[in-house]
Amino acid sequence: MLRQISILLLACLIALPFVAHAENFQTTARQAIVIDANTGTVLYEKDADKRMPTASMSKVMTAYVAADALAKGEIHKDTLMLVSKNAWRPASDNSLMFVELGNRIPVWQLLQGVIVQSGNDACVVLAEGVSGSEAAFAERMNAAAQKLGMTNSHFMNATGLPDPGHYSTPRDLAKLAVAYMHDFPEVAALDKQMEFTYHGIKQGNRNPLLYVPGLGADGVKTGHTEEAGYGLIGSAVQNGRRVIIVLSGMSSMAERAKESERVMRWAFDAFSAPMLFKAGDPVVEADVWQGAAGKVSLTVKEDTAYLMPRAVASRMTVKAKYSNPVSAPVKAGQELGTLEISAPGVATKSVPLVAAVDVAGLNPLARLSYTIQYLLKGHAD
């Protein structure tokens, strides 16, 4: 017999302020995408698949490839890398770590030069140290892009400096940011480092989101060239929920700072993702037919949250669907039903319901007694 139980979540009955849906939201950025990184849900997009120059935002891929080399043991944090003539930059370049020609610099310092200081010189030193040349490193960047499903991206250098063959899209850069934060958390932690001093020169992180109190920002990278305008890949975490934004084509640093904060706040304020059940939490109890125990708890294998606009949160419904009773023996983890979560205008989420514990079957004599009792009473004691 299929049983369907609606589970009332009292927390969702709390009055929630109305916040505009995504269709009413706009940004001044030329191109943009906003995603909930936990679920991969796109909350907003604007020309998200249109190719664009990346400027220094492509340094996230530089850091990703270097982090991959670290993880594979090809290089180490203390590996010294030579500053070649090709890597050294004149002081007229406004994005520098200020490396010294002929010096050898540890990988970990170079990564801070790339991520915190946005040093073009640090990028080239790192690229040559990992792959022998910047061109070979760019090939590895493209291989990583292909692996990550960045189908609309191509990299020609490690810096993001203008090149007709160097481009990406907001959607692809968002994919990169999610993978980077997930795959290489130790390197990605440098994104929130507020400053780094090298060669006696202290430079602050250029990410304006890091300076906003209470926002939870922890990355990722800014970028600017004349052609690209001012752009930003941003990341922030609030209550375990990560949001990634990619904005491009803004007219000034001031606009970038103001708009990136506004977009990030909107993503958290307009949507919620309440944690409904933790892995192993009892969701509902099912009767057990001819089991050593009369009931078994059904649970979820993974933490279960549901992303939705706050405006419809009070109308969320949660239904447990399962056959009742279930026949013994039952194995822990055995799938016995589904948990269906829905809200107006939001896709229904189905999560398997599994047995929390083993329930052994009765021996033949006990099964006979159980059946007789059921027939006489309509149930088993």
Summary of the structure (lengths in Angstrom):
residues: 381
radius of gyration: 26.9
end to end distance: 19.3
largest distance: 93.8
contacts: 1269
relative contact order: 0.15
helix: 32%
strand: 31%
